[in-house]
Amino acid sequence: MLRRVAGAALSASTLEWYDFYIYGTAAALVFNTVFFPSVSPVLGTLAAFATFGVGFLFRPVGGIVFGHFGDRMGRKKLLVVAMVMMGVATTLIGLLPTYGTIGAAAPILLVLLRCVQGLAIGGQYGGAMLLVTENAPAHKRGFYGSFAQMGPSLAVILSNVVFLVLIAVLPAEAFAAWGWRVPFLLSVIVIGLGLYVQLKLEDTPDFRALQDSAPTAGAAAPTRKRSPLIEALRTHPLQILQSGGMILVIQVYYYILIVFMVSYVGTLGVARSTILTIILISSAATVLTIPLFAALSDRIGRKKVLVPAAIATLLSAFPFFWLMQTATVPGMLVGALIAGVVLGGLYGPMAAFFTEMFSTGVRYSGASVGYQLGAVIGGGFAPLIAASLLAWSGTINAVAGFVALAAVLTLVSIVTTKESYRPVPAAKPNPARESA
């Protein structure tokens, strides 16, 4: 059952993030001409990145709504709702008429559907993460929690493979006309997976124990329970802020890598297929390092992994951009691999850390709101901020400074948290038994 749950969390996380990420790739490649053709190329790119960021504004709303009902109704049910919402919204984007067909209504509808995507992804993380961490034994919670964490990087690989195939087999005109729709239409798979999760999996033992301990309907004068969100804000306000800060640089760094870089290196003469392939390789490095560092946190503790990883992320910020600026395949590949490894080390243990930071009754709300708070501040408008900083300063160092600042804030957030996990000490030998 635990392997099945881990596989379901990995699949759900991968496919939901695939739906969320293909929007960013399409925004960098074609949305400026498909939905914003009436403005200059620079303004069209900024507008496309802005619609990408709009989805992030609704992620905290999704975290609040899904967290509330997830703590009341269960992790599994709300994960299924999030998956169906995401599948429907993404499929509709693939069917959306362009600006040339319906005029200004096209970008308006695009933004509305992006908002639905934001709501869905805001609720998905807590459901997938808790489904696996609350099923895992405490001494392996880091490792099994990494299955939910690997989803975003696998989603980048999957989305880039789809776009690379389409770019390779379709003429540029055909890709701009209809080829970009194919990745969005493939998201109907998410709806099918949601039905599988609903039918085949049970809710977590922690949530079932919480339900069993609740007063029955026949109890005398039952007290009205507070909203889980209100309770989380009352009992865990610092942890919510800390979890948002912990995820901050991951959001900034990652979305600059997978969205902004696609556009930026294109201005340096790098082919779209080249940068997509490099990002794919970087994401593969992240996928490999996430479970390694997560399992290491089960042995030595969460903070002993996260603090060095945050420092490495800070130190890598400027070298990453200098290497990408070379516009050579070896230089860009080394830079992207550095980013992939440090982000994997930082992201891997966080599912377990977030689970252990909050009590069971408010865990979905607390973890979701904290995570999405960091996402909307750090990730949502990172490509737009990066493009604006580059246009304002004329140097990529301004963007590197932006990432470095986020890394400092993440390091402070990690250092100020309490260690959430104590590794189980090895059993000491029994002298009496040995002598016997």
C-alpha positions as CSV (number, residue, x, y, z in Angstrom):
1,M,0.0,0.0,0.0
2,L,2.8,2.4,0.8
3,R,4.4,1.8,-2.6
4,R,1.1,2.4,-4.2
5,V,0.6,5.6,-2.3
6,A,4.1,6.8,-3.2
7,G,3.5,6.0,-6.9
8,A,0.2,7.8,-6.8
9,A,1.7,10.9,-5.1
10,L,4.5,10.9,-7.7
11,S,2.1,10.5,-10.6
12,A,-0.3,13.1,-9.3
13,S,2.4,15.6,-8.6
14,T,4.1,15.1,-11.9
15,L,1.0,15.4,-14.1
16,E,-0.4,18.4,-12.2
17,W,2.9,20.3,-12.4
18,Y,3.2,19.2,-16.1
19,D,-0.1,21.1,-16.7
20,F,1.2,24.1,-14.7
21,Y,4.6,24.2,-16.4
22,I,3.6,23.8,-20.0
23,Y,1.9,27.2,-19.6
24,G,5.3,28.7,-18.8
25,T,7.0,27.1,-21.7
26,A,4.3,28.2,-24.1
27,A,4.4,31.7,-22.6
28,A,8.1,31.9,-23.4
29,L,7.7,30.4,-26.9
30,V,4.5,31.5,-28.5
31,F,2.0,33.2,-26.3
32,N,3.4,36.6,-27.1
33,T,2.3,36.2,-30.8
34,V,-0.8,34.1,-30.3
35,F,-2.5,36.1,-27.6
36,F,-0.7,39.5,-27.6
37,P,0.1,40.2,-31.3
38,S,-0.9,43.8,-31.2
39,V,2.0,45.0,-29.1
40,S,5.8,45.0,-29.6
41,P,7.7,41.7,-29.1
42,V,9.2,42.9,-25.8
43,L,5.8,44.0,-24.4
44,G,4.2,40.8,-25.7
45,T,6.8,38.7,-23.9
46,L,6.3,40.7,-20.7
47,A,2.5,40.3,-21.0
48,A,2.8,36.5,-21.5
49,F,5.1,36.3,-18.4
50,A,2.5,38.4,-16.5
51,T,-0.3,36.0,-17.3
52,F,2.1,33.2,-16.1
53,G,2.4,35.0,-12.8
54,V,-1.3,35.5,-12.4
55,G,-1.7,31.8,-11.7
56,F,0.6,32.2,-8.7
57,L,-1.7,34.9,-7.2
58,F,-4.4,32.3,-6.8
59,R,-2.1,29.6,-5.4
60,P,-2.5,30.9,-1.8
61,V,-6.3,31.0,-2.3
62,G,-6.2,27.4,-3.4
63,G,-4.0,26.6,-0.4
64,I,-6.5,28.2,1.9
65,V,-9.6,26.6,0.4
66,F,-8.2,23.2,-0.1
67,G,-6.3,23.3,3.2
68,H,-9.6,24.1,5.1
69,F,-11.5,21.2,3.5
70,G,-8.5,18.9,3.4
71,D,-8.2,19.1,7.2
72,R,-12.0,18.6,7.5
73,M,-12.7,16.0,4.8
74,G,-9.4,14.3,4.1
75,R,-6.3,14.5,2.0
76,K,-7.4,12.1,-0.7
77,K,-10.7,13.8,-1.6
78,L,-9.3,17.3,-2.0
79,L,-6.3,16.0,-4.0
80,V,-8.8,14.4,-6.5
81,V,-10.8,17.7,-6.7
82,A,-7.5,19.6,-7.4
83,M,-6.5,17.1,-10.1
84,V,-9.8,17.3,-11.9
85,M,-9.8,21.1,-11.8
86,M,-6.4,21.2,-13.2
87,G,-7.1,18.7,-16.0
88,V,-10.2,20.6,-17.1
89,A,-8.7,24.1,-17.1
90,T,-5.6,23.0,-19.0
91,T,-7.5,21.1,-21.6
92,L,-9.7,24.2,-22.2
93,I,-6.5,26.3,-22.7
94,G,-5.6,23.9,-25.5
95,L,-9.0,24.6,-27.1
96,L,-8.9,28.4,-26.6
97,P,-9.4,30.6,-29.7
98,T,-6.5,33.0,-30.4
99,Y,-6.5,36.8,-30.5
100,G,-6.8,36.7,-34.2
101,T,-10.1,34.8,-33.9
102,I,-12.0,36.4,-31.0
103,G,-9.9,39.5,-30.2
104,A,-9.4,40.7,-26.7
105,A,-11.6,37.9,-25.3
106,A,-8.8,35.5,-26.0
107,P,-6.3,36.8,-23.4
108,I,-9.1,37.4,-20.9
109,L,-10.2,33.8,-21.1
110,L,-6.6,32.7,-21.0
111,V,-6.1,34.6,-17.7
112,L,-9.3,33.2,-16.2
113,L,-8.2,29.6,-17.0
114,R,-4.7,30.4,-15.6
115,C,-6.4,31.5,-12.4
116,V,-8.2,28.1,-12.2
117,Q,-4.8,26.4,-12.7
118,G,-3.5,28.5,-9.8
119,L,-6.3,27.4,-7.5
120,A,-5.8,23.7,-8.4
121,I,-2.0,23.7,-7.9
122,G,-2.4,25.6,-4.7
123,G,-4.5,22.7,-3.3
124,Q,-2.5,19.9,-4.9
125,Y,0.7,20.2,-3.1
126,G,-0.7,19.7,0.4
127,G,-2.8,16.7,-0.7
128,A,0.0,14.9,-2.5
129,M,2.6,15.6,0.1
130,L,0.5,14.6,3.1
131,L,-0.9,11.5,1.3
132,V,2.6,10.0,1.2
133,T,4.3,11.5,4.3
134,E,1.4,10.6,6.7
135,N,1.4,7.1,5.3
136,A,5.2,6.7,5.8
137,P,6.9,5.5,9.0
138,A,8.6,8.4,10.8
139,H,12.2,7.1,10.2
140,K,11.5,7.1,6.4
141,R,9.3,10.1,6.1
142,G,12.0,12.1,4.3
143,F,12.6,9.5,1.6
144,Y,8.9,8.8,0.9
145,G,8.0,12.4,1.0
146,S,10.5,13.0,-1.8
147,F,8.1,11.2,-4.2
148,A,5.8,14.2,-4.0
149,Q,8.8,16.5,-4.3
150,M,10.2,14.8,-7.5
151,G,6.9,15.6,-9.4
152,P,7.8,19.2,-10.4
153,S,11.2,18.2,-11.9
154,L,9.7,15.2,-13.7
155,A,7.0,17.5,-15.0
156,V,9.6,19.8,-16.5
157,I,11.2,16.8,-18.2
158,L,7.9,15.6,-19.5
159,S,6.8,19.0,-20.7
160,N,10.1,19.7,-22.4
161,V,10.1,16.4,-24.1
162,V,6.7,17.1,-25.5
163,F,7.7,20.5,-26.7
164,L,11.0,19.2,-28.2
165,V,9.2,16.5,-30.2
166,L,6.7,19.0,-31.5
167,I,9.4,21.6,-32.4
168,A,11.3,18.8,-34.2
169,V,8.5,17.4,-36.2
170,L,6.5,20.5,-37.0
171,P,7.4,23.5,-39.1
172,A,7.6,26.8,-37.1
173,E,4.3,28.0,-38.7
174,A,2.4,24.8,-37.8
175,F,3.7,24.9,-34.2
176,A,2.6,28.5,-33.8
177,A,-0.7,27.8,-35.4
178,W,-1.8,24.6,-33.6
179,G,1.1,22.6,-32.4
180,W,1.4,24.4,-29.1
181,R,-2.1,23.1,-28.2
182,V,-1.1,19.4,-28.1
183,P,0.7,19.5,-24.7
184,F,-2.4,21.2,-23.2
185,L,-4.8,18.6,-24.7
186,L,-2.8,15.7,-23.3
187,S,-3.7,16.9,-19.8
188,V,-7.0,14.9,-19.9
189,I,-4.8,12.1,-18.4
190,V,-4.8,14.0,-15.2
191,I,-8.6,13.6,-14.9
192,G,-8.2,9.8,-15.4
193,L,-5.5,9.6,-12.7
194,G,-7.8,11.6,-10.3
195,L,-10.5,9.0,-10.7
196,Y,-7.9,6.2,-10.0
197,V,-6.8,7.9,-6.8
198,Q,-10.4,8.2,-5.7
199,L,-11.2,4.6,-6.3
200,K,-8.0,2.8,-5.3
201,L,-6.5,4.6,-2.3
202,E,-7.6,5.2,1.3
203,D,-7.0,8.3,3.3
204,T,-4.0,8.6,5.5
205,P,-3.8,6.9,9.0
206,D,-3.1,10.3,10.6
207,F,-6.3,11.7,9.2
208,R,-8.4,8.6,10.0
209,A,-7.1,8.7,13.6
210,L,-8.1,12.4,13.8
211,Q,-11.6,11.5,12.6
212,D,-11.8,8.7,15.2
213,S,-10.9,11.1,18.0
214,A,-13.5,13.7,17.0
215,P,-16.7,13.9,19.1
216,T,-19.6,11.9,17.8
217,A,-22.9,13.4,16.8
218,G,-24.5,12.1,19.9
219,A,-22.1,13.7,22.3
220,A,-23.5,16.1,24.7
221,A,-23.2,19.8,23.7
222,P,-20.4,19.4,21.2
223,T,-18.2,22.4,20.8
224,R,-18.0,24.0,17.4
225,K,-14.6,23.5,15.8
226,R,-12.6,26.4,14.6
227,S,-11.7,26.7,10.9
228,P,-8.4,24.7,10.4
229,L,-6.9,27.8,8.8
230,I,-7.8,30.1,11.7
231,E,-6.4,27.4,14.1
232,A,-3.2,27.1,12.1
233,L,-2.8,30.9,12.1
234,R,-3.4,31.0,15.8
235,T,-1.2,28.1,16.8
236,H,1.5,28.0,14.1
237,P,2.0,31.6,12.8
238,L,5.8,31.5,12.9
239,Q,5.9,28.1,11.2
240,I,3.7,29.4,8.3
241,L,6.1,32.3,7.7
242,Q,9.1,30.1,8.0
243,S,7.8,27.5,5.6
244,G,7.1,30.3,3.1
245,G,10.6,31.6,3.5
246,M,12.2,28.2,3.2
247,I,10.6,27.6,-0.2
248,L,11.3,31.2,-1.5
249,V,14.6,30.7,-3.3
250,I,13.5,27.4,-4.8
251,Q,10.6,29.2,-6.5
252,V,12.7,32.2,-7.7
253,Y,15.6,30.1,-9.0
254,Y,13.5,27.4,-10.6
255,Y,11.1,29.5,-12.5
256,I,13.9,31.7,-13.8
257,L,15.7,28.6,-15.0
258,I,12.7,26.9,-16.7
259,V,10.8,30.0,-18.0
260,F,13.0,33.1,-18.1
261,M,16.1,31.3,-19.5
262,V,14.1,30.0,-22.4
263,S,13.5,33.5,-23.5
264,Y,16.8,35.1,-22.4
265,V,19.2,32.7,-24.2
266,G,17.1,32.9,-27.3
267,T,18.1,36.5,-27.6
268,L,21.7,35.3,-27.5
269,G,21.2,33.1,-30.5
270,V,20.6,29.8,-28.8
271,A,18.1,27.5,-30.5
272,R,14.9,26.7,-28.5
273,S,15.6,23.0,-28.7
274,T,19.0,23.4,-27.2
275,I,17.9,25.3,-24.1
276,L,14.9,23.0,-23.6
277,T,17.3,20.0,-23.7
278,I,19.6,21.6,-21.2
279,I,16.7,22.4,-18.9
280,L,15.6,18.8,-19.2
281,I,19.0,17.5,-18.2
282,S,19.1,20.0,-15.2
283,S,15.7,18.7,-14.1
284,A,16.9,15.1,-14.4
285,A,19.8,16.0,-12.0
286,T,17.2,17.5,-9.6
287,V,15.1,14.3,-9.8
288,L,18.1,12.2,-8.9
289,T,19.3,14.4,-6.0
290,I,15.9,15.0,-4.3
291,P,15.5,11.4,-2.9
292,L,19.2,11.2,-2.0
293,F,19.1,14.3,0.2
294,A,15.7,13.5,1.5
295,A,16.9,10.0,2.6
296,L,20.0,11.7,4.1
297,S,17.7,13.9,6.2
298,D,16.2,10.7,7.7
299,R,19.7,9.8,8.9
300,I,21.2,13.0,10.2
301,G,18.2,15.4,10.5
302,R,16.5,17.9,8.3
303,K,18.4,21.1,9.1
304,K,21.8,19.4,8.7
305,V,20.9,18.9,5.1
306,L,18.9,22.1,4.4
307,V,21.4,24.6,5.8
308,P,24.4,23.5,3.6
309,A,22.0,23.2,0.7
310,A,20.8,26.8,1.2
311,I,24.4,28.1,1.4
312,A,25.3,26.2,-1.8
313,T,22.3,27.7,-3.5
314,L,23.4,31.2,-2.5
315,L,27.0,30.6,-3.7
316,S,25.8,29.3,-7.0
317,A,23.6,32.3,-8.0
318,F,26.2,34.4,-9.9
319,P,28.2,31.5,-11.4
320,F,24.9,30.1,-12.8
321,F,24.1,33.2,-14.7
322,W,27.7,33.8,-15.9
323,L,27.7,30.3,-17.3
324,M,24.3,30.7,-19.0
325,Q,25.5,34.0,-20.5
326,T,28.2,32.2,-22.4
327,A,25.6,30.9,-24.8
328,T,27.7,27.8,-25.3
329,V,26.4,24.3,-24.8
330,P,29.2,23.2,-22.3
331,G,28.9,26.5,-20.3
332,M,25.1,26.4,-20.1
333,L,25.0,22.7,-19.3
334,V,27.4,23.2,-16.3
335,G,25.4,26.1,-15.1
336,A,22.1,24.3,-15.4
337,L,23.5,21.2,-13.7
338,I,24.8,23.3,-10.7
339,A,21.3,24.8,-10.3
340,G,19.7,21.3,-10.6
341,V,21.8,19.8,-7.9
342,V,21.6,22.6,-5.3
343,L,17.8,22.9,-5.8
344,G,17.4,19.1,-5.4
345,G,19.4,19.2,-2.1
346,L,17.2,22.1,-0.8
347,Y,13.9,20.8,-2.0
348,G,14.2,17.1,-1.1
349,P,13.7,17.1,2.7
350,M,11.0,19.8,2.7
351,A,7.9,17.6,2.4
352,A,8.9,15.8,5.6
353,F,10.0,19.0,7.3
354,F,6.7,20.7,6.5
355,T,4.7,17.6,7.7
356,E,6.6,17.7,11.0
357,M,6.2,21.4,11.6
358,F,2.4,21.3,11.9
359,S,0.0,19.3,14.0
360,T,-2.3,16.8,12.2
361,G,-5.5,18.9,12.5
362,V,-4.1,21.9,10.8
363,R,-1.3,20.3,8.7
364,Y,-3.0,20.6,5.3
365,S,-3.8,24.3,5.9
366,G,-0.5,25.3,7.5
367,A,1.7,23.5,5.0
368,S,-0.3,24.6,2.0
369,V,-0.6,28.3,3.0
370,G,3.1,28.5,3.9
371,Y,4.2,26.9,0.7
372,Q,2.0,28.9,-1.5
373,L,2.9,32.1,0.3
374,G,6.5,31.5,-0.7
375,A,5.4,30.6,-4.2
376,V,3.4,33.7,-4.9
377,I,6.1,36.0,-3.5
378,G,9.0,34.1,-5.1
379,G,8.0,32.2,-8.1
380,G,4.9,33.7,-9.7
381,F,6.5,36.9,-11.0
382,A,10.1,35.7,-11.0
383,P,10.3,35.6,-14.8
384,L,8.7,39.0,-15.1
385,I,10.9,40.5,-12.5
386,A,14.0,38.9,-14.1
387,A,13.1,40.3,-17.5
388,S,12.4,43.7,-16.0
389,L,15.7,43.8,-14.1
390,L,17.5,42.8,-17.3
391,A,15.8,45.5,-19.3
392,W,16.4,48.2,-16.6
393,S,20.0,47.4,-15.8
394,G,21.3,45.9,-19.1
395,T,23.2,43.2,-17.1
396,I,22.4,39.7,-16.1
397,N,24.1,40.4,-12.7
398,A,21.0,42.2,-11.6
399,V,19.0,39.0,-12.0
400,A,21.7,37.1,-10.2
401,G,21.5,39.5,-7.3
402,F,17.7,38.9,-7.2
403,V,18.3,35.1,-6.8
404,A,21.0,35.7,-4.2
405,L,18.7,37.9,-2.1
406,A,16.1,35.2,-2.1
407,A,18.7,32.6,-1.1
408,V,19.7,34.8,1.9
409,L,16.0,35.0,3.1
410,T,15.6,31.2,2.7
411,L,18.8,30.6,4.7
412,V,17.5,32.8,7.5
413,S,14.2,31.0,7.5
414,I,15.8,27.6,7.8
415,V,18.3,28.6,10.5
416,T,15.5,30.1,12.7
417,T,13.3,26.9,12.5
418,K,13.5,24.2,15.1
419,E,14.8,20.8,14.0
420,S,11.6,18.8,13.3
421,Y,13.2,15.3,13.3
422,R,15.5,13.4,15.5
423,P,17.1,10.4,13.8
424,V,16.5,7.1,15.5
425,P,19.8,6.2,17.3
426,A,21.3,2.8,16.5
427,A,20.7,0.1,19.1
428,K,23.5,-0.2,21.6
429,P,25.0,-3.7,22.2
430,N,23.8,-5.5,25.3
431,P,26.8,-6.6,27.3
432,A,24.8,-9.1,29.3
433,R,23.5,-10.8,26.1
434,E,27.0,-10.9,24.5
435,S,28.5,-12.5,27.6
436,A,25.6,-15.0,27.7
